[in-house]
Amino acid sequence: MTVYSALVGCGGMGLRHAHGYFELRKHFADVKMVAVCDLHESAADYVASAVEAATGDRPAVFTDFDRMLDEQKPLDMVDIVTDTRMHHVFAVKALDAGVNVLTEKPMGITVRACQAMRAAAARSGKSLSVAENYRRDPMNRLAKALIDGGAIGEPYYIFKAGLSGGSALMHDTAWRGLKSRGGFLIDGGVHESDLLLYFMGEVETIYAVTGLFTPMRKRQGGLVGNLVPFYQHRTEDVFAGQSTVEIDQEDTAFAVLRFASGAIGTYASSNASHGYHVGVNTVHGSSGTIQLPPSRSGIGPRIHLEGREEPIEGDDLLSLVPDWELDDLTAPFWDGARRLSSYDQDFPATDRKIIGLEYLELARAIETGSTLEVGPDTGMEALAISYGTLESGLSGQPVRMSELLEGEVEEYQSEINESAGL
Ligand SMILES: NC(=O)c1ccc[n+]([C@@H]2O[C@H](COP(=O)([O-])OP(=O)(O)OC[C@H]3O[C@@H](n4cnc5c(N)ncnc54)[C@H](O)[C@@H]3O)[C@@H](O)[C@H]2O)c1
């Protein structure tokens, strides 16, 4: 069976998804990208040309999603990679038209948007998968196997602190500073929320303080680092031409969490850390501590046990989890390797392997009905943790996950819901 796919949103991440599709095609030829869509024809054209150069087939180019959904036949899945405010709009339309959905994270712009997406998946019987890439890194798979296998004893505390940024705009994209479009603590924060869920299980309560400390952000005049090749063709749609942008979503949060297991955690996040960056990711257990890997770096986890001077790292970790291996869908992307304790390749190679896997997982679910790792419930829970931080920051009160998921706590989100017509 061939799974016919269309991509909507041909900006930076849209191009990265096209590269994920190329990677997928190296191993499995039964997914075909037949259409691409972006408000900006030049961006859609750019990605269509990249697909043509890599596969020999040029996808049809659209600038209107509704038209694409109507005219592109057959169509089995849409891959939604627009900025976050459109995820629910396109997902609900696609699902109601009987088309399966892969959506970038955050699943939706608010918890209410996620509820609408989940309801559409349920009534259509079609699949909705959230492209949460961090957990799919083989090093995070290994870290989870070590924690679940008791390598640090009973885990009781997770410590996550990521303080970076400064006065620059994240990814040099202005929408990332806007509350109505999913600012930094949502766009970047949801990755961390998903990892909190992945490593520690369900969250019960969140208490946080939050603030906006660097509202005036300088445009960098282009990206630096790993993302340069992916963001040059995109068109800025807000504050275009302005060298300084005023953002309106909080840029810093400090949260304490209690998990259903009884474990606790602290989560500190900022993209207003000037001149010095901090990254700490550890899980502490009754007999040791694990340093979690920096996602997509290739660096493996490291374990420190009480009473042992040297940390356990590299292949020595594998003997602690004799049964752990990458699953049948993941291993082909890693040259067939089943057991890895580190890997060495550039960021784009890692990125496209993981995105290729996200495509494959949904394609297999369409073909065989297999379950999705990050479906609507998990995608919504991750977003609820991120909004829980902002809701608690606004009210000054602890919030319960059950209230966030039921929509009983949504004061912070109300203005966003209103502007999105939710
Ligand atoms: N998983 C990750 O590591 C990761 C990394 C970056 C971005 N993302 C996610 O991917 C999504 C896109 O981010 P990005 O960095 O590519 O942003 P971007 O601004 O570069 O690209 C978004 C694209 O969507 C298009 N678009 C917006 N509204 C549209 C509409 N109504 N119809 C058609 N096209 C429309 C824009 O024109 C733009 O080209 C976001 O949800 C973001 O959170 C995920």
The ligand as an SDF file (V2000), in Angstrom:
LIG
                    3D

 44 48  0  0  0  0  0  0  0  0999 V2000
   10.0330   19.3790   16.8200 N   0  0  0  0  0  0  0  0  0  0  0  0
   10.9270   20.3470   16.7170 C   0  0  0  0  0  0  0  0  0  0  0  0
   12.0860   20.1940   17.0710 O   0  0  0  0  0  0  0  0  0  0  0  0
   10.4880   21.6510   16.1080 C   0  0  0  0  0  0  0  0  0  0  0  0
   11.4390   22.5900   15.6930 C   0  0  0  0  0  0  0  0  0  0  0  0
   10.9920   23.7510   15.0860 C   0  0  0  0  0  0  0  0  0  0  0  0
    9.6350   23.9740   14.9210 C   0  0  0  0  0  0  0  0  0  0  0  0
    8.7330   23.0540   15.3630 N   0  0  0  0  0  0  0  0  0  0  0  0
    7.2830   23.2900   15.1950 C   0  0  0  0  0  0  0  0  0  0  0  0
    6.9930   23.3320   13.8100 O   0  0  0  0  0  0  0  0  0  0  0  0
    5.9930   24.3200   13.5420 C   0  0  0  0  0  0  0  0  0  0  0  0
    6.5380   25.2970   12.4960 C   0  0  0  0  0  0  0  0  0  0  0  0
    7.6740   25.9620   12.9930 O   0  0  0  0  0  0  0  0  0  0  0  0
    8.7500   26.6320   12.0240 P   0  0  0  0  0  0  0  0  0  0  0  0
    9.9460   26.8730   12.8230 O   0  0  0  0  0  0  0  0  0  0  0  0
    8.8560   25.8510   10.7840 O   0  0  0  0  0  0  0  0  0  0  0  0
    8.0290   28.0360   11.7110 O   0  0  0  0  0  0  0  0  0  0  0  0
    8.1200   28.8900   10.3690 P   0  0  0  0  0  0  0  0  0  0  0  0
    7.5370   30.2070   10.6760 O   0  0  0  0  0  0  0  0  0  0  0  0
    9.4910   28.8050    9.8050 O   0  0  0  0  0  0  0  0  0  0  0  0
    7.1660   28.0990    9.3570 O   0  0  0  0  0  0  0  0  0  0  0  0
    5.7650   28.0750    9.4510 C   0  0  0  0  0  0  0  0  0  0  0  0
    5.2100   28.0730    8.0430 C   0  0  0  0  0  0  0  0  0  0  0  0
    3.7940   27.8820    8.1070 O   0  0  0  0  0  0  0  0  0  0  0  0
    3.2060   28.7030    7.1100 C   0  0  0  0  0  0  0  0  0  0  0  0
    1.8110   28.9590    7.4200 N   0  0  0  0  0  0  0  0  0  0  0  0
    1.3180   29.6710    8.4720 C   0  0  0  0  0  0  0  0  0  0  0  0
   -0.0320   29.7190    8.4030 N   0  0  0  0  0  0  0  0  0  0  0  0
   -0.3890   29.0190    7.2970 C   0  0  0  0  0  0  0  0  0  0  0  0
   -1.6390   28.7230    6.6880 C   0  0  0  0  0  0  0  0  0  0  0  0
   -2.7930   29.1920    7.1830 N   0  0  0  0  0  0  0  0  0  0  0  0
   -1.6310   27.9790    5.5550 N   0  0  0  0  0  0  0  0  0  0  0  0
   -0.4680   27.5350    5.0160 C   0  0  0  0  0  0  0  0  0  0  0  0
    0.7460   27.7940    5.5480 N   0  0  0  0  0  0  0  0  0  0  0  0
    0.7860   28.5310    6.6770 C   0  0  0  0  0  0  0  0  0  0  0  0
    4.0540   29.9720    7.1290 C   0  0  0  0  0  0  0  0  0  0  0  0
    3.9080   30.7290    5.9510 O   0  0  0  0  0  0  0  0  0  0  0  0
    5.4490   29.4060    7.3150 C   0  0  0  0  0  0  0  0  0  0  0  0
    6.1000   29.1810    6.0810 O   0  0  0  0  0  0  0  0  0  0  0  0
    5.6430   24.9480   14.8900 C   0  0  0  0  0  0  0  0  0  0  0  0
    4.5150   24.3380   15.4250 O   0  0  0  0  0  0  0  0  0  0  0  0
    6.8550   24.6470   15.7520 C   0  0  0  0  0  0  0  0  0  0  0  0
    6.5560   24.5400   17.1150 O   0  0  0  0  0  0  0  0  0  0  0  0
    9.1490   21.9090   15.9350 C   0  0  0  0  0  0  0  0  0  0  0  0
  1  2  1  0
  2  3  2  0
  2  4  1  0
  4  5  1  0
  4 44  2  0
  5  6  2  0
  6  7  1  0
  7  8  2  0
  8  9  1  0
  8 44  1  0
  9 10  1  0
  9 42  1  0
 10 11  1  0
 11 12  1  0
 11 40  1  0
 12 13  1  0
 13 14  1  0
 14 15  2  0
 14 16  1  0
 14 17  1  0
 17 18  1  0
 18 19  2  0
 18 20  1  0
 18 21  1  0
 21 22  1  0
 22 23  1  0
 23 24  1  0
 23 38  1  0
 24 25  1  0
 25 26  1  0
 25 36  1  0
 26 27  1  0
 26 35  1  0
 27 28  2  0
 28 29  1  0
 29 30  1  0
 29 35  2  0
 30 31  1  0
 30 32  2  0
 32 33  1  0
 33 34  2  0
 34 35  1  0
 36 37  1  0
 36 38  1  0
 38 39  1  0
 40 41  1  0
 40 42  1  0
 42 43  1  0
M  CHG  2   8   1  16  -1
M  END
$$$$
